[in-house]
Amino acid sequence: MNIISPYQNNLVNLVVSDENEKRDLIARANHLQSIQLSPRSVCDLELLAVGAFSPLDRFMTEADYRRVLAEMRLANGVLFPIPITLPIPSAVAASVGDSIALRNNKNELLAIMLVEEKFAWDWRAEAQRVLNTTDARHPLVAEMQTWGNFYLSGALRVLSLPRYHSFVDLRHTPAQTRHLLSQMGRANVVAFQTRNPIHRAHEELTKRAMQETNGTLLIHPVVGLTKPGDIDLYTRVRCYQALVEEHYERERTLLSLLPLAMRMAGPREALWHALIRRNYGANYFIVGRDHAGPGFDSAGKPFYDVDEARKLAKEYEDELGIKILAYDEMVYMPDEERYEEVKNIQQPKPTLSISGTQVRDEYLAQGKSLPAWFTHPTVASILTESSVPNHKRGFCIWFTGLSGAGKTTIAEILMELLLERGRAVTLLDGDVVRTHLSKGLGFSKEDRDTNILRIGFVASEVVRHNGAAICAAVSPYRAARNQVREMVGVDRFVLVYVNTPLEVCEQRDVKGLYAKARRGEVKGVTGIDDPYEEPLAADIVLHTTTATPADNARVLMTELQRRGWVRKRRGSLAETTSG
């Protein structure tokens, strides 16, 4: 078995360094067909180019891909748990030539690929193998269905890495990271993966790992694509910087940023993260509880068991060449003013802990200060400054249902009620969007999904800037709806299913669509000859045959008040009238 030591200088390097060669390749690229890479593929290309995915030196061939799905190994037998692939739409696949230029969403040239393979893939098979689910509530499952039906593979000549203008001094390639670690003069390096702020429990955990290994600590947060709804990278990195400067041994700690696009694949991802950190120079890696877990499925159950990732990573640690460190939950013992693993507390003693949900919803969203036993005041201050009260934060109300169900009517009433409470509101109605933003799109599944994702993108921007987005669109397919949920942020998204029977919608038929469909004059009408996939777990279900639009809008306002996103109306009878 080919095992690559973390201390061998055999990292893949795909970046063209010769200026004459680079100039010639750029001139050649101007005459090639181009494709724009998704943000995920840009992250993958960068880490391929600098050797973070060594020994992989290209987007996977079909032989590599098939064996990775089946056995977590490349075609040559080397351990590799996650497929690294370049998806392209069917239309592009049909016309792709021998070489193709790879560009980012700004049309900037990144690389040239010598196309050697083009092969079909099935998202269900990949999702089931890699993620162990096809549930559209998984953020990657929802995304995968928009990728296209083909993968490309071939030799890469990388001409430009993505350009960053923030935290430039913290961005290091694997080779640079190894060099910085070697200068610290210790044989052992412990890597710590995170996509959240580091609070005192994790600080204690990482410091124990340093002491137990007599090693250097590599704090290696992911700053590529993480779980939708996570705290933004700029706030997180400021927190990391403050911690390293004030509470870690500087001569034994390296903070470096990793532009990884996470898959939230739980056990397989933990193994992948260990492999990547091995390439960055670590020989120990901390695997947390529910490592890279995406949350809950459509039935409200966790996608992965909390210890599943640790077990898989431990199983392969010798072959991988990196030892896995696993710690139990850390809790604070107020009587002794220290943190301890739950398993080491021998008798009932008072303990304190705060979950990530509590941090977000009970402290930051309410403007409450985080306690000093939980996080250092400097970190708490950074988080508080970057947060806004719950009643000022953005959110998205997404109405789905058949045409004629009553979505737009309820949405318009809800908009007025929100404006009355002082919220800034953007209404995105499906018909209006198709007139402007999605003009020219048809009604194929691909076009419908494109339309929904465009609405979702605009909604996500509204929410990101703390506005209220109300979206009313048929949105017939679960996968697209779930992808929008992830795009906006799970904790800021409310899916409202306007459950009106088809026969009632046909009776209303304001647009005459159903009548034309019944006469065979139009095709692809949702509910007639195109499916409507009912939500499996809508946040709210409204019925329009037993309640008026105004009643339904008030139901939603009550829910928004319950969530703390809207304050109660001043001067209401309930607030001003006494018994």
C-alpha positions in Angstrom: 0.0 0.0 0.0 1.4 3.4 -1.0 1.4 5.5 2.2 2.6 9.1 2.0 4.3 10.4 5.1 3.4 13.9 6.2 7.0 14.8 6.3 8.0 13.8 2.8 8.3 16.7 0.3 6.3 15.1 -2.4 3.3 17.3 -2.6 1.5 17.8 -5.9 2.1 21.2 -7.4 0.0 22.1 -10.5 0.8 25.8 -10.6 2.7 27.0 -13.7 5.7 29.0 -12.5 7.6 29.7 -15.7 6.4 33.1 -17.0 7.0 32.3 -20.6 5.0 29.1 -20.4 2.3 30.9 -18.5 2.1 33.6 -21.2 1.7 31.1 -23.9 -1.0 29.2 -22.1 -3.0 32.3 -21.4 -2.8 33.2 -25.1 -4.0 29.7 -25.9 -6.8 29.9 -23.4 -8.3 32.9 -25.3 -9.1 30.5 -28.2 -10.6 27.7 -26.1 -14.1 27.0 -24.9 -14.5 28.1 -21.3 -16.6 27.0 -18.4 -17.3 29.0 -15.2 -16.6 27.0 -12.1 -18.9 27.0 -9.1 -17.4 28.4 -5.8 -17.1 24.7 -4.7 -15.1 23.7 -7.8 -12.9 26.8 -7.4 -12.0 25.7 -3.8 -11.3 22.2 -5.1 -9.1 23.4 -7.9 -7.1 25.6 -5.5 -6.4 22.7 -3.1 -5.6 20.3 -5.9 -3.2 22.8 -7.3 -1.2 23.3 -4.1 -1.1 19.7 -3.1 -3.7 19.7 -0.2 -5.4 16.7 -1.8 -2.1 14.8 -2.6 -1.6 12.3 -4.1 -4.6 13.4 -6.3 -3.4 15.6 -9.1 -6.6 16.2 -11.1 -10.3 16.1 -10.8 -11.0 12.3 -10.5 -11.0 9.9 -13.4 -13.9 7.5 -13.7 -11.8 4.6 -12.4 -10.7 6.7 -9.3 -14.3 8.0 -8.8 -15.9 4.6 -9.0 -13.5 3.0 -6.5 -13.7 6.0 -4.1 -17.5 5.6 -4.0 -17.2 1.8 -3.4 -14.1 1.5 -1.2 -12.8 5.0 -0.3 -9.7 4.3 -2.4 -8.2 5.6 -5.7 -7.8 3.2 -8.5 -4.2 2.5 -7.4 -5.4 1.5 -3.9 -4.4 4.7 -2.1 -6.9 5.7 0.6 -9.1 8.7 -0.4 -12.7 8.9 1.0 -14.3 11.9 -0.8 -14.8 12.2 -4.6 -13.2 15.4 -6.0 -14.9 15.9 -9.3 -15.7 18.6 -11.9 -19.4 18.5 -12.8 -20.6 20.2 -16.0 -24.1 20.6 -17.5 -25.2 18.2 -20.2 -25.3 21.0 -22.8 -21.6 21.8 -22.2 -20.6 18.1 -22.1 -22.0 17.6 -25.6 -19.7 20.2 -27.1 -16.6 20.0 -25.0 -13.3 19.8 -26.9 -9.8 18.4 -26.2 -8.9 21.3 -24.0 -11.1 23.7 -22.0 -10.4 26.9 -20.0 -11.5 27.0 -16.4 -12.7 30.4 -15.1 -14.3 31.7 -11.9 -17.6 33.5 -11.7 -15.9 36.8 -12.6 -14.6 35.1 -15.9 -11.0 35.3 -14.6 -8.8 32.5 -16.1 -7.7 30.0 -13.5 -6.5 26.9 -15.4 -6.5 24.9 -18.6 -7.6 21.3 -18.6 -6.5 18.7 -21.1 -9.8 16.8 -21.3 -9.1 13.1 -21.1 -12.3 11.7 -19.8 -16.0 12.7 -19.8 -18.3 10.3 -17.9 -21.8 10.2 -16.6 -22.7 9.9 -12.9 -25.8 9.5 -10.8 -26.3 11.8 -7.9 -28.4 9.3 -5.9 -25.7 6.6 -6.1 -23.0 9.1 -5.1 -25.1 10.6 -2.2 -25.9 7.2 -0.8 -22.3 6.0 -0.9 -20.6 9.2 0.3 -23.2 10.8 2.5 -25.2 7.7 3.4 -28.4 9.5 2.5 -30.4 10.9 -0.3 -32.5 13.1 2.0 -32.8 16.5 0.4 -32.4 18.1 3.8 -28.7 17.3 3.6 -27.2 20.5 2.1 -25.0 18.6 -0.4 -27.8 16.4 -1.6 -29.9 19.4 -2.5 -26.9 21.0 -4.3 -25.8 17.9 -6.2 -29.0 17.7 -8.2 -28.1 21.0 -9.9 -24.6 20.0 -11.0 -25.3 18.4 -14.4 -25.0 14.8 -15.5 -21.3 14.6 -16.5 -17.9 14.8 -14.9 -14.7 15.9 -16.6 -11.2 14.8 -15.9 -7.7 15.5 -17.3 -4.3 17.0 -16.7 -4.4 20.6 -15.2 -2.2 23.5 -15.8 -3.1 26.1 -13.2 -2.3 29.6 -14.2 -3.7 31.6 -11.3 -4.9 30.7 -7.8 -7.9 32.6 -6.3 -6.9 36.0 -5.1 -7.6 37.0 -1.5 -7.4 40.5 0.1 -8.4 39.6 3.6 -6.1 37.8 6.2 -3.4 37.4 3.6 -0.8 36.7 6.2 -2.8 33.7 7.5 -3.2 31.9 4.1 -0.6 29.3 3.6 -0.1 26.5 1.1 0.8 23.0 2.5 4.4 23.6 1.6 4.4 26.9 3.4 2.6 25.5 6.4 5.1 22.6 6.7 8.0 25.1 6.6 6.4 27.3 9.3 5.7 24.3 11.5 9.3 23.0 11.1 10.6 26.3 12.3 8.8 25.7 15.6 11.2 22.8 16.2 8.9 20.1 17.5 8.5 16.6 16.1 4.7 16.4 16.6 2.0 18.6 15.1 -1.6 18.5 16.3 -4.2 19.8 13.8 -7.5 21.2 14.9 -10.4 21.5 12.5 -13.1 24.1 13.1 -15.8 26.0 11.3 -17.1 27.8 14.5 -15.6 30.3 17.0 -13.3 28.6 19.5 -14.7 28.9 23.0 -13.0 27.8 26.2 -14.0 24.2 26.1 -12.3 23.7 22.7 -9.4 25.8 23.9 -8.9 23.4 26.8 -9.2 20.5 24.5 -6.5 21.8 22.1 -4.2 22.7 24.9 -4.5 19.2 26.3 -3.6 17.7 22.9 -0.5 19.9 22.8 0.6 18.8 26.2 -0.1 15.1 25.6 1.9 15.0 22.4 4.5 17.6 23.4 3.7 19.1 20.1 2.9 22.2 18.1 -0.8 23.2 17.5 -2.0 23.9 14.0 -5.4 25.8 14.3 -6.7 25.2 10.8 -10.2 26.6 10.4 -12.2 26.1 7.2 -12.9 29.4 5.4 -14.2 28.0 2.1 -17.7 26.6 2.0 -19.0 25.5 5.3 -22.5 24.8 6.6 -25.0 27.4 5.5 -25.9 29.6 8.4 -22.5 29.4 10.0 -21.0 32.6 11.5 -19.2 34.5 8.7 -15.5 33.8 8.2 -14.4 37.4 9.0 -15.9 37.3 12.5 -14.6 33.8 13.1 -11.0 34.7 12.1 -11.0 37.8 14.2 -12.0 35.5 17.1 -9.2 33.1 16.3 -6.6 35.9 16.1 -7.6 37.3 19.5 -7.4 33.8 21.1 -4.0 33.0 19.6 -2.5 36.3 20.6 -3.9 36.3 24.2 -4.3 32.7 25.3 -2.0 30.3 23.4 1.7 29.9 23.5 2.8 31.8 20.4 6.0 29.7 19.9 3.9 26.5 19.7 0.8 27.7 17.9 0.2 28.3 14.2 -3.1 29.8 12.9 -3.6 29.1 9.2 -6.7 29.3 7.0 -8.0 26.4 4.9 -10.0 27.3 1.7 -11.9 24.0 1.8 -15.4 23.4 0.4 -16.9 21.1 3.1 -19.3 18.3 2.1 -20.7 17.9 5.6 -20.2 14.1 5.0 -19.7 13.1 8.6 -17.5 10.0 8.9 -16.0 10.1 5.4 -15.3 13.8 5.8 -13.5 13.2 9.1 -11.1 10.8 7.3 -10.7 13.4 4.5 -9.9 16.2 6.9 -7.3 14.0 8.5 -5.7 13.3 5.1 -5.6 17.0 4.2 -4.0 17.9 7.5 -1.4 15.2 7.0 -0.5 17.0 3.8 -0.2 20.2 5.7 2.4 18.6 8.0 0.3 17.3 11.0 0.8 13.8 12.5 -2.0 14.1 15.0 -5.6 15.2 14.3 -8.4 16.0 16.6 -11.8 14.5 15.5 -14.7 16.0 17.4 -18.1 14.6 18.3 -20.4 14.6 15.3 -17.5 15.8 13.1 -18.7 17.5 9.9 -22.3 16.7 10.8 -25.0 18.6 8.8 -27.7 18.6 11.4 -31.0 16.8 11.2 -32.8 15.0 8.4 -36.4 15.4 7.2 -37.6 13.2 10.1 -35.7 15.4 12.7 -33.0 12.8 13.4 -29.2 13.4 13.2 -27.7 12.3 9.9 -24.8 10.6 11.7 -24.2 9.2 15.2 -22.0 11.4 17.3 -19.1 8.9 17.5 -19.4 7.5 13.9 -16.7 9.8 12.5 -14.2 9.0 15.3 -14.6 5.3 14.8 -14.0 5.5 11.1 -11.0 7.8 11.4 -9.4 5.6 14.1 -9.8 2.6 11.9 -7.6 4.0 9.2 -5.1 6.1 11.3 -2.1 3.8 10.8 -2.6 3.6 7.0 -3.2 7.3 6.8 -0.1 8.2 8.8 -1.8 10.5 11.3 -2.9 9.6 14.8 -6.5 10.4 15.8 -7.2 12.2 19.0 -10.7 12.0 20.4 -12.1 13.7 23.4 -15.4 13.4 25.2 -17.6 16.4 25.8 -15.9 19.2 27.8 -18.0 20.8 30.6 -17.2 23.5 33.1 -17.0 22.6 36.8 -17.8 25.9 38.6 -16.8 24.6 42.1 -13.3 23.9 40.8 -13.2 26.6 38.1 -12.0 24.3 35.4 -13.0 22.3 32.4 -13.2 18.5 32.3 -14.3 15.7 30.1 -17.6 14.3 31.1 -16.2 10.7 31.3 -13.6 11.8 33.9 -16.2 13.2 36.4 -16.5 10.4 38.9 -19.4 11.6 41.0 -22.3 13.9 40.6 -21.0 17.4 40.5 -22.4 20.7 39.2 -21.4 21.3 35.6 -22.1 24.1 33.1 -22.3 24.0 29.3 -23.8 26.1 26.5 -24.7 24.7 23.1 -24.0 26.4 19.8 -27.8 26.9 19.4 -28.0 28.6 22.8 -25.0 30.8 21.9 -26.9 32.0 18.8 -30.5 32.1 20.0 -30.3 32.8 23.8 -27.3 35.1 23.9 -26.2 36.8 20.7 -29.7 37.1 19.3 -31.0 38.5 22.6 -28.0 40.9 23.1 -26.9 39.0 26.2 -23.3 38.8 27.1 -21.7 35.4 27.0 -20.4 34.3 30.4 -16.6 34.5 31.0 -16.5 30.8 32.0 -17.7 30.0 28.6 -15.7 32.3 26.4 -13.0 34.9 26.9 -14.3 38.5 27.0 -12.4 39.5 23.9 -14.1 36.8 21.9 -17.4 37.6 23.4 -17.0 41.2 22.4 -16.2 40.4 18.8 -19.2 38.1 18.5 -21.5 40.7 20.1 -20.3 43.5 17.9 -21.0 41.3 14.8 -24.4 40.3 15.9 -27.7 42.0 15.7 -30.8 41.5 18.0 -33.2 38.8 16.8 -35.9 41.2 16.0 -33.6 43.0 13.5 -32.1 40.0 11.9 -33.0 38.9 8.4 -35.3 36.0 7.6 -37.1 34.4 4.7 -40.7 33.2 4.5 -41.0 30.8 1.5 -44.5 30.0 0.3 -44.9 26.9 -1.8 -48.0 25.3 -3.3 -49.9 24.8 -6.5 -50.7 27.7 -8.8 -53.9 29.3 -7.5 -53.4 28.0 -3.9 -53.4 31.5 -2.5 -49.7 32.1 -1.9 -49.4 35.6 -3.3 -52.5 36.8 -1.5 -51.3 35.7 1.9 -47.8 37.0 1.1 -49.0 40.4 0.3 -51.0 40.7 3.5 -48.0 39.4 5.5 -45.9 42.0 3.8 -48.2 44.8 5.0 -48.2 43.4 8.6 -44.5 43.3 8.7 -44.1 46.8 7.3 -46.5 47.9 10.0 -44.0 46.5 12.6 -41.2 48.5 11.1 -39.5 45.6 9.2 -37.9 46.2 5.8 -39.6 43.7 3.4 -38.8 42.4 -0.1 -41.6 40.5 -1.8 -40.4 38.1 -4.5 -43.4 36.7 -6.4 -42.9 33.9 -8.8 -44.8 35.5 -11.7 -43.1 38.9 -11.3 -39.7 37.2 -11.1 -40.3 35.4 -14.3 -41.2 38.7 -16.0 -37.9 40.2 -15.0 -35.1 38.2 -13.3 -36.0 34.9 -15.0 -37.2 36.2 -18.4 -36.5 33.7 -21.1 -36.6 30.6 -18.9 -39.0 27.8 -19.9 -40.7 25.2 -17.7 -38.4 22.3 -18.0 -37.2 20.9 -14.7 -33.8 22.5 -15.2 -35.4 25.9 -15.9 -37.8 25.6 -13.0 -34.9 24.9 -10.7 -32.9 27.7 -12.1 -35.8 30.1 -11.5 -36.2 28.9 -7.9 -32.4 29.2 -7.2 -32.4 32.7 -8.6 -35.2 33.7 -6.3 -33.3 32.0 -3.5 -30.1 33.8 -4.2 -31.9 37.2 -4.1 -33.6 36.2 -0.9 -30.3 35.1 0.7 -28.8 38.5 -0.1 -31.8 40.3 1.5 -31.5 38.1 4.6 -27.8 38.6 4.8 -28.4 42.3 5.0 -31.0 41.8 7.7 -34.1 42.3 5.6 -37.3 40.2 5.5 -37.7 38.2 2.2 -41.1 36.9 1.4 -41.1 34.5 -1.6 -44.2 33.1 -3.3 -43.5 30.6 -6.0 -44.9 27.2 -6.9 -41.4 25.7 -6.3 -42.6 22.2 -7.1 -39.4 20.2 -6.3 -38.1 19.3 -2.9 -34.4 19.4 -3.8 -34.6 23.0 -5.1 -36.5 24.1 -2.0 -34.0 22.5 0.3 -31.1 24.0 -1.6 -32.7 27.4 -1.1 -33.1 26.7 2.6 -29.4 26.0 2.9 -28.6 29.0 0.7 -30.5 31.3 3.0 -29.6 29.6 6.2 -31.6 26.9 8.0 -32.1 29.0 11.1 -33.4 32.0 9.1 -35.8 30.1 6.7 -39.5 29.2 7.2 -41.1 26.9 4.6 -44.8 27.6 4.4 -46.9 25.0 2.5 -50.1 26.5 1.2 -52.1 23.2 1.0 -55.0 23.9 -1.3 -56.5 20.9 -3.1 -56.0 20.8 -6.9 -59.7 20.9 -7.6 -60.0 24.1 -5.6 -57.1 25.7 -7.5 -58.8 24.7 -10.8 -62.0 26.4 -9.7 -60.1 29.6 -9.0 -57.8 29.3 -12.1 -57.3 33.0 -12.4 -54.6 32.6 -15.0 -56.5 30.0 -17.1 -53.6 27.6 -16.9 -55.5 24.6 -15.7 -58.2 24.9 -18.3 -55.6 25.1 -21.1 -53.8 22.1 -19.7 -57.0 20.1 -19.6 -57.6 21.0 -23.2 -54.0 20.0 -24.1 -53.1 23.5 -25.2 -50.1 23.8 -22.8 -47.8 21.2 -21.3 -45.8 21.0 -18.1 -48.4 22.4 -15.8 -47.7 21.5 -12.2 -50.4 19.3 -10.8 -51.6 18.2 -14.2 -48.8 16.7 -16.2 -45.8 17.8 -14.1 -45.4 16.7 -10.5 -45.7 18.7 -7.4 -43.6 17.2 -4.6 -45.3 18.1 -1.3 -43.0 19.2 1.5 -42.1 16.3 3.8 -41.6 18.6 6.8 -42.9 22.1 6.2 -42.5 24.5 9.0 -46.0 25.7 8.7 -49.0 24.3 6.8 -51.8 26.7 5.8 -55.2 25.7 4.5 -57.2 28.2 2.4 -60.5 26.4 2.3 -61.1 26.8 6.1 -59.3 30.1 6.8 -59.2 33.5 5.1 -55.9 34.9 3.7 -55.9 37.4 6.6 -56.3 34.7 9.2 -53.4 32.8 7.6 -51.2 35.9 7.6 -52.0 36.4 11.3 -50.9 32.8 12.0 -47.6 33.6 10.4 -47.2 36.8 12.3 -47.8 34.9 15.5 -45.1 32.4 14.6 -42.7 35.2 13.7 -43.3 36.8 17.1 -42.7 33.4 18.8 -39.3 33.2 17.1 -38.5 36.7 18.2 -38.1 38.0 14.6 -41.0 40.5 15.0 -41.9 42.6 18.0 -45.5 42.8 19.1 -47.5 45.7 17.7 -47.6 48.8 19.8 -50.9 49.9 21.1 -52.8 46.7 20.4 -55.9 46.0 22.4 -54.1 43.0 24.0 -51.4 45.4 25.3 -53.5 48.5 26.2 -56.8 47.1 27.6 -56.9 46.0 31.2 -59.6 43.7 32.7 
